[in-house]
Amino acid sequence: MQEKQSLIALLGCAIPAFFWVLEGQWKHFQRGFYPRAAELERILVTEYNLRGPAIFGDWSRVFKRANKPKRNGLLWDGILNPSVFISYVLEIGFLLILSIVKLR
């Protein structure tokens, strides 16, 4: 029975791993729009004198975030982005511990 529980926990690691890659891809492509959003907000304010919510620009200034990522590429900008990988690493780690520990 213990081997079966260990196998289930190990196979369970595949699910968060697949979602980790999927969310990493989504974050990578999402970040591709950040410079354009900042440019559109700037154009509306400077050229058309329209002041919208400017959510992206204000958020970037308040949290001191750059419009362009520090690193480029799917691996660094998506999969290894801290906002993406932390929950998946914790979940996979927990499942690996469950596969090692003998439950009674």
TORMARVO-296802 format. One record per atom (N, C-alpha, C, O, CB): residue number from 1; x negated, y, z negated; residue in three letters. Coordinates in steps of 0.05 Angstrom, whole numbers. Atoms other than C-alpha are relative to their C-alpha. Glycine has a CB too. Example, Ala and Ser with C-alpha at 12.3 -4.5 7.8 and 13.67 -1.06 7.14 Angstrom:
// TORMARVO-296802
+-----+--------+--------+--------+-----+
:   k :     c1 :     c2 :     c3 :   r :
+-----+--------+--------+--------+-----+
:   1 :    -18 :    -24 :      0 : ALA :
:   1 :   -246 :    -90 :   -156 : ALA :
:   1 :    -18 :     24 :      0 : ALA :
:   1 :    -39 :     24 :    -13 : ALA :
:   1 :     20 :      1 :    -25 : ALA :
:   2 :     16 :    -24 :      1 : SER :
:   2 :   -273 :    -21 :   -143 : SER :
:   2 :     15 :     22 :    -14 : SER :
:   2 :      5 :     44 :    -18 : SER :
:   2 :     -9 :      9 :     29 : SER :
+-----+--------+--------+--------+-----+
This chain:
// TORMARVO-296802
+-----+--------+--------+--------+-----+
:   k :     c1 :     c2 :     c3 :   r :
+-----+--------+--------+--------+-----+
:   1 :    -17 :    -24 :      0 : MET :
:   1 :      0 :      0 :      0 : MET :
:   1 :    -17 :     25 :      0 : MET :
:   1 :    -11 :     45 :     13 : MET :
:   1 :     19 :      0 :    -24 : MET :
:   2 :     18 :    -24 :      1 : GLN :
:   2 :    -58 :     48 :    -16 : GLN :
:   2 :    -11 :      6 :     27 : GLN :
:   2 :    -13 :     30 :     34 : GLN :
:   2 :    -23 :     -6 :    -20 : GLN :
:   3 :     11 :     -5 :    -27 : GLU :
:   3 :    -87 :     39 :     54 : GLU :
:   3 :     20 :     13 :     17 : GLU :
:   3 :     14 :     31 :     34 : GLU :
:   3 :    -10 :    -27 :     13 : GLU :
:   4 :    -22 :    -11 :    -16 : LYS :
:   4 :    -20 :     56 :     84 : LYS :
:   4 :      3 :     30 :     -7 : LYS :
:   4 :      7 :     47 :     11 : LYS :
:   4 :     26 :    -15 :     -4 : LYS :
:   5 :     -2 :    -27 :      8 : GLN :
:   5 :    -15 :    120 :     43 : GLN :
:   5 :    -23 :     17 :     10 : GLN :
:   5 :    -20 :     40 :     18 : GLN :
:   5 :      2 :      2 :    -31 : GLN :
:   6 :     24 :    -14 :    -10 : SER :
:   6 :    -86 :    140 :     62 : SER :
:   6 :      2 :      5 :     30 : SER :
:   6 :     -5 :     26 :     39 : SER :
:   6 :    -25 :    -16 :     -7 : SER :
:   7 :     -3 :     -3 :    -29 : LEU :
:   7 :    -72 :    128 :    135 : LEU :
:   7 :     21 :     21 :      7 : LEU :
:   7 :     17 :     37 :     25 : LEU :
:   7 :      8 :    -27 :     13 : LEU :
:   8 :    -21 :    -20 :     -5 : ILE :
:   8 :     -8 :    169 :    133 : ILE :
:   8 :    -11 :     28 :     -6 : ILE :
:   8 :     -6 :     47 :     10 : ILE :
:   8 :     25 :     -5 :    -18 : ILE :
:   9 :     12 :    -26 :      6 : ALA :
:   9 :    -46 :    227 :    100 : ALA :
:   9 :    -20 :      8 :     21 : ALA :
:   9 :    -21 :     32 :     29 : ALA :
:   9 :    -13 :      0 :    -28 : ALA :
:  10 :     20 :     -7 :    -21 : LEU :
:  10 :   -102 :    223 :    151 : LEU :
:  10 :     14 :      7 :     27 : LEU :
:  10 :      6 :     26 :     40 : LEU :
:  10 :    -19 :    -24 :      5 : LEU :
:  11 :    -16 :     -7 :    -24 : LEU :
:  11 :    -52 :    222 :    209 : LEU :
:  11 :     14 :     26 :     -4 : LEU :
:  11 :     18 :     41 :     16 : LEU :
:  11 :     20 :    -23 :      6 : LEU :
:  12 :    -14 :    -25 :      6 : GLY :
:  12 :    -16 :    279 :    175 : GLY :
:  12 :    -18 :     24 :      5 : GLY :
:  12 :     -9 :     46 :      9 : GLY :
:  12 :      9 :      1 :    -28 : GLY :
:  13 :     19 :    -22 :     -5 : CYS :
:  13 :    -79 :    321 :    185 : CYS :
:  13 :      1 :      9 :     29 : CYS :
:  13 :     -5 :     32 :     35 : CYS :
:  13 :    -29 :     -9 :     -6 : CYS :
:  14 :     -2 :     -7 :    -28 : ALA :
:  14 :    -67 :    320 :    260 : ALA :
:  14 :     21 :     21 :      5 : ALA :
:  14 :     17 :     38 :     22 : ALA :
:  14 :      6 :    -25 :     17 : ALA :
:  15 :    -21 :    -19 :     -4 : ILE :
:  15 :     -3 :    360 :    254 : ILE :
:  15 :     -9 :     29 :     -5 : ILE :
:  15 :     -6 :     46 :     12 : ILE :
:  15 :     24 :     -7 :    -17 : ILE :
:  16 :      9 :    -27 :      4 : PRO :
:  16 :    -33 :    422 :    221 : PRO :
:  16 :    -23 :      7 :     19 : PRO :
:  16 :    -27 :     31 :     26 : PRO :
:  16 :     -9 :      4 :    -28 : PRO :
:  17 :     22 :     -6 :    -19 : ALA :
:  17 :    -94 :    415 :    267 : ALA :
:  17 :     11 :     10 :     27 : ALA :
:  17 :      1 :     29 :     38 : ALA :
:  17 :    -18 :    -25 :      4 : ALA :
:  18 :    -12 :     -8 :    -25 : PHE :
:  18 :    -50 :    420 :    329 : PHE :
:  18 :     13 :     28 :     -3 : PHE :
:  18 :     10 :     45 :     15 : PHE :
:  18 :     21 :    -20 :      9 : PHE :
:  19 :    -12 :    -26 :      4 : PHE :
:  19 :    -11 :    479 :    300 : PHE :
:  19 :    -21 :     22 :     -4 : PHE :
:  19 :    -17 :     45 :      4 : PHE :
:  19 :     18 :      0 :    -24 : PHE :
:  20 :     22 :    -19 :      3 : TRP :
:  20 :    -77 :    513 :    281 : TRP :
:  20 :    -10 :      9 :     27 : TRP :
:  20 :    -14 :     33 :     32 : TRP :
:  20 :    -24 :    -14 :    -16 : TRP :
:  21 :      9 :     -8 :    -27 : VAL :
:  21 :   -100 :    511 :    354 : VAL :
:  21 :     21 :     16 :     14 : VAL :
:  21 :     15 :     36 :     27 : VAL :
:  21 :     -7 :    -26 :     16 : VAL :
:  22 :    -22 :    -15 :    -13 : LEU :
:  22 :    -32 :    534 :    378 : LEU :
:  22 :      2 :     28 :    -10 : LEU :
:  22 :      4 :     47 :      5 : LEU :
:  22 :     27 :    -15 :     -5 : LEU :
:  23 :     -2 :    -27 :     11 : GLU :
:  23 :    -29 :    593 :    330 : GLU :
:  23 :    -25 :     16 :      7 : GLU :
:  23 :    -23 :     40 :     10 : GLU :
:  23 :      4 :     -2 :    -31 : GLU :
:  24 :     25 :    -14 :     -8 : GLY :
:  24 :   -102 :    610 :    346 : GLY :
:  24 :      2 :     10 :     29 : GLY :
:  24 :     -6 :     33 :     34 : GLY :
:  24 :    -23 :    -19 :     -2 : GLY :
:  25 :     -4 :     -9 :    -27 : GLN :
:  25 :    -84 :    614 :    420 : GLN :
:  25 :     19 :     24 :      1 : GLN :
:  25 :     14 :     43 :     15 : GLN :
:  25 :     11 :    -23 :     18 : GLN :
:  26 :    -19 :    -22 :      1 : TRP :
:  26 :    -24 :    658 :    404 : TRP :
:  26 :    -13 :     25 :    -10 : TRP :
:  26 :     -9 :     47 :      2 : TRP :
:  26 :     24 :     -8 :    -17 : TRP :
:  27 :     13 :    -24 :     12 : LYS :
:  27 :    -65 :    705 :    361 : LYS :
:  27 :    -20 :     12 :     20 : LYS :
:  27 :    -22 :     36 :     22 : LYS :
:  27 :    -15 :     -7 :    -26 : LYS :
:  28 :     19 :     -9 :    -20 : HIS :
:  28 :   -119 :    709 :    415 : HIS :
:  28 :     14 :     16 :     22 : HIS :
:  28 :      4 :     38 :     29 : HIS :
:  28 :    -15 :    -24 :     12 : HIS :
:  29 :    -14 :    -14 :    -21 : PHE :
:  29 :    -70 :    729 :    469 : PHE :
:  29 :     15 :     25 :    -11 : PHE :
:  29 :     17 :     45 :      3 : PHE :
:  29 :     21 :    -18 :     14 : PHE :
:  30 :    -13 :    -23 :     13 : GLN :
:  30 :    -32 :    776 :    421 : GLN :
:  30 :    -20 :     23 :     -3 : GLN :
:  30 :    -13 :     46 :      2 : GLN :
:  30 :     12 :     -8 :    -27 : GLN :
:  31 :     20 :    -21 :      4 : ARG :
:  31 :    -96 :    814 :    406 : ARG :
:  31 :     -8 :     13 :     26 : ARG :
:  31 :    -19 :     35 :     26 : ARG :
:  31 :    -25 :    -12 :    -13 : ARG :
:  32 :      6 :    -12 :    -26 : GLY :
:  32 :   -104 :    826 :    481 : GLY :
:  32 :     17 :     25 :      5 : GLY :
:  32 :     10 :     42 :     21 : GLY :
:  32 :      4 :    -20 :     21 : GLY :
:  33 :    -18 :    -23 :     -4 : PHE :
:  33 :    -46 :    876 :    476 : PHE :
:  33 :     -6 :     23 :    -19 : PHE :
:  33 :      4 :     45 :    -14 : PHE :
:  33 :     28 :     -9 :     -4 : PHE :
:  34 :      6 :    -21 :     20 : TYR :
:  34 :    -75 :    916 :    418 : TYR :
:  34 :    -11 :     26 :     13 : TYR :
:  34 :     -1 :     47 :      7 : TYR :
:  34 :    -19 :    -10 :    -21 : TYR :
:  35 :     10 :    -24 :    -12 : PRO :
:  35 :   -117 :    964 :    460 : PRO :
:  35 :     21 :     15 :     17 : PRO :
:  35 :     22 :     39 :     17 : PRO :
:  35 :    -25 :     -6 :     17 : PRO :
:  36 :    -21 :    -12 :    -17 : ARG :
:  36 :    -59 :    976 :    508 : ARG :
:  36 :     21 :     14 :    -18 : ARG :
:  36 :     30 :     36 :    -10 : ARG :
:  36 :     14 :    -21 :     18 : ARG :
:  37 :    -19 :    -13 :     18 : ALA :
:  37 :    -11 :    991 :    450 : ALA :
:  37 :    -11 :     27 :    -10 : ALA :
:  37 :      4 :     46 :    -12 : ALA :
:  37 :      7 :    -19 :    -24 : ALA :
:  38 :     12 :    -25 :     10 : ALA :
:  38 :    -59 :   1043 :    422 : ALA :
:  38 :     -2 :     21 :     22 : ALA :
:  38 :      3 :     44 :     17 : ALA :
:  38 :    -29 :     -6 :    -11 : ALA :
:  39 :      1 :    -18 :    -22 : GLU :
:  39 :    -68 :   1073 :    491 : GLU :
:  39 :     28 :     12 :      6 : GLU :
:  39 :     30 :     36 :     12 : GLU :
:  39 :    -11 :    -14 :     25 : GLU :
:  40 :    -27 :    -10 :     -5 : LEU :
:  40 :      7 :   1079 :    502 : LEU :
:  40 :      9 :     20 :    -21 : LEU :
:  40 :     21 :     40 :    -15 : LEU :
:  40 :     20 :    -23 :      1 : LEU :
:  41 :     -7 :    -19 :     22 : GLU :
:  41 :     17 :   1112 :    434 : GLU :
:  41 :    -14 :     27 :      4 : GLU :
:  41 :     -3 :     48 :      0 : GLU :
:  41 :     -6 :    -11 :    -27 : GLU :
:  42 :     15 :    -25 :     -5 : ARG :
:  42 :    -38 :   1162 :    451 : ARG :
:  42 :     11 :     16 :     23 : ARG :
:  42 :     13 :     40 :     21 : ARG :
:  42 :    -30 :     -7 :      4 : ARG :
:  43 :    -11 :    -14 :    -24 : ILE :
:  43 :     -9 :   1178 :    520 : ILE :
:  43 :     26 :     14 :     -7 : ILE :
:  43 :     30 :     36 :      1 : ILE :
:  43 :      4 :    -20 :     23 : ILE :
:  44 :    -25 :    -12 :      7 : LEU :
:  44 :     60 :   1190 :    491 : LEU :
:  44 :     -3 :     25 :    -16 : LEU :
:  44 :     12 :     45 :    -13 : LEU :
:  44 :     18 :    -20 :    -15 : LEU :
:  45 :      5 :    -23 :     18 : VAL :
:  45 :     33 :   1238 :    439 : VAL :
:  45 :    -14 :     23 :     15 : VAL :
:  45 :     -5 :     46 :     13 : VAL :
:  45 :    -16 :     -7 :    -25 : VAL :
:  46 :     16 :    -21 :    -13 : THR :
:  46 :    -18 :   1276 :    481 : THR :
:  46 :     11 :     11 :     25 : THR :
:  46 :     11 :     35 :     30 : THR :
:  46 :    -28 :    -10 :      5 : THR :
:  47 :    -10 :     -9 :    -26 : GLU :
:  47 :     13 :   1279 :    550 : GLU :
:  47 :     29 :      7 :      1 : GLU :
:  47 :     37 :     25 :     16 : GLU :
:  47 :     -6 :    -21 :     20 : GLU :
:  48 :    -29 :     -5 :     -1 : TYR :
:  48 :     87 :   1278 :    536 : TYR :
:  48 :     12 :     12 :    -25 : TYR :
:  48 :     35 :     18 :    -27 : TYR :
:  48 :     14 :    -26 :      6 : TYR :
:  49 :     -8 :    -12 :     25 : ASN :
:  49 :     90 :   1307 :    467 : ASN :
:  49 :     23 :    -14 :    -14 : ASN :
:  49 :     40 :     -2 :    -26 : ASN :
:  49 :      7 :     30 :      5 : ASN :
:  50 :    -20 :     17 :     13 : LEU :
:  50 :    133 :   1249 :    443 : LEU :
:  50 :    -13 :    -14 :    -23 : LEU :
:  50 :    -33 :    -28 :    -21 : LEU :
:  50 :     12 :    -20 :     21 : LEU :
:  51 :     11 :     13 :     24 : ARG :
:  51 :    121 :   1226 :    373 : ARG :
:  51 :     19 :    -22 :     -9 : ARG :
:  51 :     39 :    -17 :    -22 : ARG :
:  51 :     -4 :     21 :    -23 : ARG :
:  52 :    -16 :     24 :      9 : GLY :
:  52 :    149 :   1156 :    363 : GLY :
:  52 :    -10 :     -9 :    -27 : GLY :
:  52 :    -26 :      5 :    -40 : GLY :
:  52 :     -2 :    -22 :     21 : GLY :
:  53 :      9 :     10 :     26 : PRO :
:  53 :    138 :   1114 :    302 : PRO :
:  53 :    -31 :     -5 :     -1 : PRO :
:  53 :    -42 :     -3 :    -23 : PRO :
:  53 :     14 :    -26 :     -6 : PRO :
:  54 :     29 :      5 :     -2 : ALA :
:  54 :     66 :   1100 :    325 : ALA :
:  54 :     -9 :    -21 :    -21 : ALA :
:  54 :    -29 :    -18 :    -35 : ALA :
:  54 :    -16 :     26 :     -5 : ALA :
:  55 :      5 :     21 :     20 : ILE :
:  55 :     67 :   1037 :    283 : ILE :
:  55 :    -27 :    -12 :      3 : ILE :
:  55 :    -41 :    -15 :    -17 : ILE :
:  55 :     21 :    -22 :      2 : ILE :
:  56 :     26 :     13 :     -3 : PHE :
:  56 :      6 :   1006 :    313 : PHE :
:  56 :    -23 :     19 :     -7 : PHE :
:  56 :    -41 :     11 :    -22 : PHE :
:  56 :     -4 :     -9 :     29 : PHE :
:  57 :     21 :    -19 :      5 : GLY :
:  57 :    -38 :   1068 :    310 : GLY :
:  57 :     -2 :      7 :    -30 : GLY :
:  57 :    -24 :      8 :    -41 : GLY :
:  57 :      4 :     26 :     15 : GLY :
:  58 :      0 :     -7 :     28 : ASP :
:  58 :    -18 :   1087 :    239 : ASP :
:  58 :    -10 :    -24 :    -17 : ASP :
:  58 :    -25 :    -21 :    -36 : ASP :
:  58 :     28 :      8 :    -10 : ASP :
:  59 :      9 :     24 :     14 : TRP :
:  59 :    -27 :   1015 :    215 : TRP :
:  59 :    -30 :     -4 :      3 : TRP :
:  59 :    -44 :    -10 :    -17 : TRP :
:  59 :     15 :    -25 :     10 : TRP :
:  60 :     29 :      3 :     -4 : SER :
:  60 :    -96 :   1012 :    246 : SER :
:  60 :    -16 :     20 :    -16 : SER :
:  60 :    -37 :     13 :    -27 : SER :
:  60 :     -6 :      3 :     30 : SER :
:  61 :     15 :    -20 :     15 : ARG :
:  61 :   -118 :   1077 :    214 : ARG :
:  61 :      1 :     -5 :    -30 : ARG :
:  61 :    -19 :     -3 :    -44 : ARG :
:  61 :     12 :     28 :      6 : ARG :
:  62 :     -3 :      4 :     29 : VAL :
:  62 :    -90 :   1061 :    145 : VAL :
:  62 :    -18 :    -24 :    -10 : VAL :
:  62 :    -31 :    -22 :    -30 : VAL :
:  62 :     29 :     -6 :     -7 : VAL :
:  63 :     15 :     24 :      8 : PHE :
:  63 :   -122 :    992 :    142 : PHE :
:  63 :    -28 :     -1 :     13 : PHE :
:  63 :    -43 :    -21 :     10 : PHE :
:  63 :     15 :    -25 :      8 : PHE :
:  64 :     27 :     -2 :    -13 : LYS :
:  64 :   -185 :   1015 :    181 : LYS :
:  64 :     -6 :    -24 :     17 : LYS :
:  64 :    -27 :    -37 :     15 : LYS :
:  64 :    -21 :      2 :    -22 : LYS :
:  65 :      3 :     23 :    -19 : ARG :
:  65 :   -175 :    962 :    235 : ARG :
:  65 :     -7 :     11 :     27 : ARG :
:  65 :      4 :     31 :     36 : ARG :
:  65 :     25 :    -17 :      1 : ARG :
:  66 :      8 :     -8 :    -28 : ALA :
:  66 :   -208 :    968 :    303 : ALA :
:  66 :     21 :    -10 :     19 : ALA :
:  66 :     33 :    -32 :     15 : ALA :
:  66 :    -28 :    -10 :      7 : ALA :
:  67 :    -19 :      9 :    -20 : ASN :
:  67 :   -163 :    964 :    364 : ASN :
:  67 :    -11 :    -24 :     15 : ASN :
:  67 :      4 :    -41 :     25 : ASN :
:  67 :      6 :     22 :     19 : ASN :
:  68 :     13 :     22 :    -14 : LYS :
:  68 :   -213 :    916 :    396 : LYS :
:  68 :    -12 :    -19 :    -20 : LYS :
:  68 :    -24 :    -10 :    -40 : LYS :
:  68 :    -21 :     10 :     20 : LYS :
:  69 :     11 :     19 :     19 : PRO :
:  69 :   -234 :    852 :    362 : PRO :
:  69 :    -31 :      2 :     -1 : PRO :
:  69 :    -43 :      9 :     18 : PRO :
:  69 :      8 :    -28 :      7 : PRO :
:  70 :     29 :      0 :      3 : LYS :
:  70 :   -305 :    847 :    335 : LYS :
:  70 :    -13 :    -21 :     16 : LYS :
:  70 :    -34 :    -18 :     27 : LYS :
:  70 :     -8 :     -3 :    -30 : LYS :
:  71 :     10 :     23 :    -16 : ARG :
:  71 :   -314 :    780 :    369 : ARG :
:  71 :     19 :     -6 :     22 : ARG :
:  71 :     44 :     -2 :     18 : ARG :
:  71 :     -5 :    -24 :    -19 : ARG :
:  72 :    -17 :      7 :    -22 : ASN :
:  72 :   -287 :    757 :    435 : ASN :
:  72 :      1 :    -30 :      3 : ASN :
:  72 :    -17 :    -45 :     -5 : ASN :
:  72 :     -9 :     14 :     26 : ASN :
:  73 :     -2 :     28 :     -6 : GLY :
:  73 :   -263 :    689 :    457 : GLY :
:  73 :     21 :    -13 :    -18 : GLY :
:  73 :     27 :     -4 :    -40 : GLY :
:  73 :    -26 :    -14 :     -3 : GLY :
:  74 :    -21 :     15 :     14 : LEU :
:  74 :   -210 :    640 :    436 : LEU :
:  74 :     -9 :    -11 :    -26 : LEU :
:  74 :      5 :     -9 :    -46 : LEU :
:  74 :     11 :    -23 :     17 : LEU :
:  75 :      9 :     13 :     25 : LEU :
:  75 :   -253 :    606 :    384 : LEU :
:  75 :     -2 :     21 :    -22 : LEU :
:  75 :      9 :     16 :    -44 : LEU :
:  75 :    -27 :    -12 :      5 : LEU :
:  76 :      5 :    -20 :     21 : TRP :
:  76 :   -273 :    669 :    345 : TRP :
:  76 :     24 :     17 :     -5 : TRP :
:  76 :     32 :     22 :    -28 : TRP :
:  76 :    -24 :     17 :      6 : TRP :
:  77 :    -22 :    -19 :      3 : ASP :
:  77 :   -214 :    715 :    358 : ASP :
:  77 :     26 :    -14 :     -7 : ASP :
:  77 :     44 :     -1 :    -17 : ASP :
:  77 :      3 :     16 :     26 : ASP :
:  78 :    -25 :     14 :      6 : GLY :
:  78 :   -161 :    662 :    351 : GLY :
:  78 :     -2 :    -21 :    -21 : GLY :
:  78 :      8 :    -18 :    -43 : GLY :
:  78 :     10 :    -13 :     25 : GLY :
:  79 :      1 :     23 :     18 : ILE :
:  79 :   -178 :    596 :    318 : ILE :
:  79 :    -14 :      6 :    -26 : ILE :
:  79 :     -5 :     -3 :    -47 : ILE :
:  79 :    -13 :    -23 :     14 : ILE :
:  80 :     15 :     -6 :     25 : LEU :
:  80 :   -229 :    623 :    268 : LEU :
:  80 :      7 :     28 :    -11 : LEU :
:  80 :     -7 :     38 :    -28 : LEU :
:  80 :    -29 :     -1 :      6 : LEU :
:  81 :    -10 :    -25 :     12 : ASN :
:  81 :   -189 :    687 :    254 : ASN :
:  81 :      9 :     -7 :    -28 : ASN :
:  81 :     26 :    -25 :    -32 : ASN :
:  81 :     23 :     12 :     18 : ASN :
:  82 :     -8 :      7 :     27 : PRO :
:  82 :   -181 :    688 :    178 : PRO :
:  82 :     30 :      0 :     -5 : PRO :
:  82 :     40 :    -16 :    -21 : PRO :
:  82 :    -12 :     20 :    -19 : PRO :
:  83 :    -29 :      0 :      5 : SER :
:  83 :   -107 :    705 :    182 : SER :
:  83 :     13 :    -25 :     12 : SER :
:  83 :     36 :    -31 :      6 : SER :
:  83 :     12 :     24 :     13 : SER :
:  84 :    -10 :     24 :    -12 : VAL :
:  84 :    -99 :    641 :    223 : VAL :
:  84 :    -10 :    -25 :    -15 : VAL :
:  84 :      6 :    -42 :    -22 : VAL :
:  84 :     -8 :     -2 :     29 : VAL :
:  85 :     12 :     25 :      8 : PHE :
:  85 :   -146 :    589 :    195 : PHE :
:  85 :      3 :     -7 :    -30 : PHE :
:  85 :      2 :    -30 :    -37 : PHE :
:  85 :    -28 :     -1 :      7 : PHE :
:  86 :      0 :      6 :     29 : ILE :
:  86 :   -140 :    596 :    119 : ILE :
:  86 :     21 :    -20 :     -9 : ILE :
:  86 :     15 :    -39 :    -23 : ILE :
:  86 :      3 :     26 :    -16 : ILE :
:  87 :    -22 :     18 :      8 : SER :
:  87 :    -72 :    563 :    110 : SER :
:  87 :     -4 :    -28 :     11 : SER :
:  87 :      2 :    -48 :     -2 : SER :
:  87 :     27 :     11 :      8 : SER :
:  88 :      4 :     27 :    -12 : TYR :
:  88 :    -90 :    506 :    158 : TYR :
:  88 :    -23 :    -15 :    -13 : TYR :
:  88 :    -21 :    -39 :    -17 : TYR :
:  88 :     -5 :      3 :     30 : TYR :
:  89 :     22 :     13 :     13 : VAL :
:  89 :   -157 :    492 :    125 : VAL :
:  89 :      9 :    -10 :    -27 : VAL :
:  89 :      1 :    -33 :    -35 : VAL :
:  89 :    -24 :     19 :     -3 : VAL :
:  90 :    -10 :      9 :     26 : LEU :
:  90 :   -123 :    489 :     57 : LEU :
:  90 :     18 :    -25 :      3 : LEU :
:  90 :     16 :    -44 :    -13 : LEU :
:  90 :     15 :     22 :    -14 : LEU :
:  91 :    -18 :     23 :     -4 : GLU :
:  91 :    -69 :    442 :     83 : GLU :
:  91 :    -14 :    -25 :      8 : GLU :
:  91 :     -9 :    -46 :     -3 : GLU :
:  91 :     21 :      7 :     21 : GLU :
:  92 :     15 :     23 :     -8 : ILE :
:  92 :   -117 :    396 :    118 : ILE :
:  92 :    -17 :    -10 :    -23 : ILE :
:  92 :    -20 :    -35 :    -27 : ILE :
:  92 :    -18 :      7 :     25 : ILE :
:  93 :     15 :      9 :     23 : GLY :
:  93 :   -162 :    395 :     57 : GLY :
:  93 :     17 :    -15 :    -21 : GLY :
:  93 :      8 :    -35 :    -31 : GLY :
:  93 :    -13 :     25 :    -14 : GLY :
:  94 :    -18 :     13 :     18 : PHE :
:  94 :   -103 :    377 :     13 : PHE :
:  94 :      7 :    -28 :      9 : PHE :
:  94 :      7 :    -47 :     -6 : PHE :
:  94 :     25 :     16 :     -4 : PHE :
:  95 :     -7 :     26 :    -11 : LEU :
:  95 :    -84 :    320 :     59 : LEU :
:  95 :    -24 :    -19 :     -1 : LEU :
:  95 :    -20 :    -43 :     -6 : LEU :
:  95 :     10 :      3 :     29 : LEU :
:  96 :     24 :     17 :      2 : LEU :
:  96 :   -156 :    294 :     61 : LEU :
:  96 :     -4 :     -9 :    -29 : LEU :
:  96 :    -11 :    -32 :    -33 : LEU :
:  96 :    -25 :     16 :     10 : LEU :
:  97 :      3 :      8 :     28 : ILE :
:  97 :   -158 :    295 :    -15 : ILE :
:  97 :     21 :    -22 :     -6 : ILE :
:  97 :     15 :    -41 :    -20 : ILE :
:  97 :      4 :     24 :    -19 : ILE :
:  98 :    -21 :     20 :      5 : LEU :
:  98 :    -92 :    256 :    -16 : LEU :
:  98 :     -8 :    -27 :     13 : LEU :
:  98 :     -1 :    -48 :      2 : LEU :
:  98 :     27 :      9 :     12 : LEU :
:  99 :      8 :     26 :    -12 : SER :
:  99 :   -122 :    204 :     31 : SER :
:  99 :    -22 :    -13 :    -15 : SER :
:  99 :    -26 :    -38 :    -13 : SER :
:  99 :     -9 :      5 :     29 : SER :
: 100 :     22 :     12 :     16 : ILE :
: 100 :   -181 :    194 :    -16 : ILE :
: 100 :      9 :     -9 :    -28 : ILE :
: 100 :      1 :    -30 :    -37 : ILE :
: 100 :    -23 :     20 :     -3 : ILE :
: 101 :     -9 :      6 :     27 : VAL :
: 101 :   -147 :    196 :    -84 : VAL :
: 101 :     20 :    -23 :      0 : VAL :
: 101 :     37 :    -25 :     17 : VAL :
: 101 :     13 :     26 :    -12 : VAL :
: 102 :    -18 :     23 :      2 : LYS :
: 102 :   -112 :    133 :   -106 : LYS :
: 102 :     24 :      9 :    -17 : LYS :
: 102 :     21 :     16 :    -41 : LYS :
: 102 :    -14 :    -24 :    -14 : LYS :
: 103 :    -25 :     -8 :     13 : LEU :
: 103 :    -40 :    149 :   -124 : LEU :
: 103 :     13 :    -26 :    -11 : LEU :
: 103 :     13 :    -47 :      2 : LEU :
: 103 :     19 :     15 :     19 : LEU :
: 104 :    -13 :     23 :     11 : ARG :
: 104 :     -3 :    102 :   -170 : ARG :
: 104 :     30 :      4 :     -1 : ARG :
: 104 :     45 :    -14 :    -11 : ARG :
: 104 :    -10 :     -6 :    -29 : ARG :
+-----+--------+--------+--------+-----+
